[in-house]
Amino acid sequence: MKLKKAINIGKACGLNTINECFLNIEIHAINFFAYTNVDNELVELSLDITKIAKDYNITDEEVLNWSITEYELYAK
């Protein structure tokens, strides 16, 4: 799953941070994906976070602490 889609789901759930969106998908992954695809989808989501971190020369943890609003402002 791409981070943008996880954030859209998170916004619909009233979540505020990238970390909340990531955890929401991780917790409910079995409801979103076929059992055989869960790991691949979560890896794809993690890789999107890592890519943003590299683009901004920050850690993955710092990206996870971004609010959804910060993501929408900075990560295009």
C-alpha positions as CSV (number, residue, x, y, z in Angstrom):
1,M,0.0,0.0,0.0
2,K,1.2,3.5,-0.8
3,L,1.5,6.0,2.0
4,K,-0.9,8.4,0.3
5,K,-3.7,5.8,0.4
6,A,-2.9,5.0,4.1
7,I,-3.1,8.7,4.9
8,N,-6.5,9.0,3.1
9,I,-7.8,6.1,5.1
10,G,-6.3,7.7,8.3
11,K,-8.0,11.0,7.5
12,A,-11.3,9.3,7.1
13,C,-10.8,7.7,10.5
14,G,-9.9,11.0,12.2
15,L,-6.2,10.2,12.7
16,N,-3.7,13.0,13.0
17,T,-0.1,11.6,12.4
18,I,1.7,9.5,9.9
19,N,2.5,7.0,12.6
20,E,-1.2,6.7,13.5
21,C,-2.0,6.0,9.8
22,F,0.8,3.4,9.6
23,L,-0.3,1.6,12.8
24,N,-3.9,1.7,11.6
25,I,-3.0,-0.1,8.4
26,E,-0.7,-2.5,10.3
27,I,-3.4,-3.4,12.8
28,H,-6.1,-3.9,10.2
29,A,-3.9,-5.3,7.4
30,I,-5.7,-8.6,7.3
31,N,-9.0,-6.7,6.5
32,F,-7.4,-4.8,3.7
33,F,-5.2,-7.4,1.9
34,A,-5.2,-11.0,1.1
35,Y,-3.3,-13.0,3.8
36,T,-0.5,-13.8,1.3
37,N,0.0,-10.1,0.5
38,V,0.0,-8.6,3.9
39,D,3.8,-8.6,4.3
40,N,4.4,-7.1,0.8
41,E,1.9,-4.4,1.4
42,L,3.4,-3.4,4.7
43,V,6.9,-3.4,3.3
44,E,5.7,-1.1,0.4
45,L,4.2,1.3,3.0
46,S,7.5,1.2,5.0
47,L,9.5,1.9,1.9
48,D,7.4,5.0,1.1
49,I,8.2,6.3,4.6
50,T,11.9,5.6,4.1
51,K,11.9,7.3,0.7
52,I,10.4,10.5,2.2
53,A,12.9,10.4,5.0
54,K,15.8,10.1,2.5
55,D,14.4,12.9,0.4
56,Y,14.3,15.2,3.4
57,N,17.5,13.9,5.0
58,I,15.7,12.9,8.2
59,T,14.9,9.7,10.0
60,D,11.9,7.4,9.4
61,E,10.9,8.2,13.0
62,E,10.8,11.9,12.2
63,V,8.5,11.2,9.2
64,L,6.3,9.1,11.4
65,N,5.9,12.0,13.8
66,W,4.7,14.3,11.1
67,S,1.1,15.4,11.2
68,I,-1.0,14.6,8.2
69,T,-1.0,18.4,7.5
70,E,2.8,18.5,7.5
71,Y,2.9,15.5,5.1
72,E,0.5,17.3,2.7
73,L,2.6,20.5,2.9
74,Y,6.1,18.9,2.4
75,A,5.8,15.5,0.7
76,K,4.5,16.0,-2.7
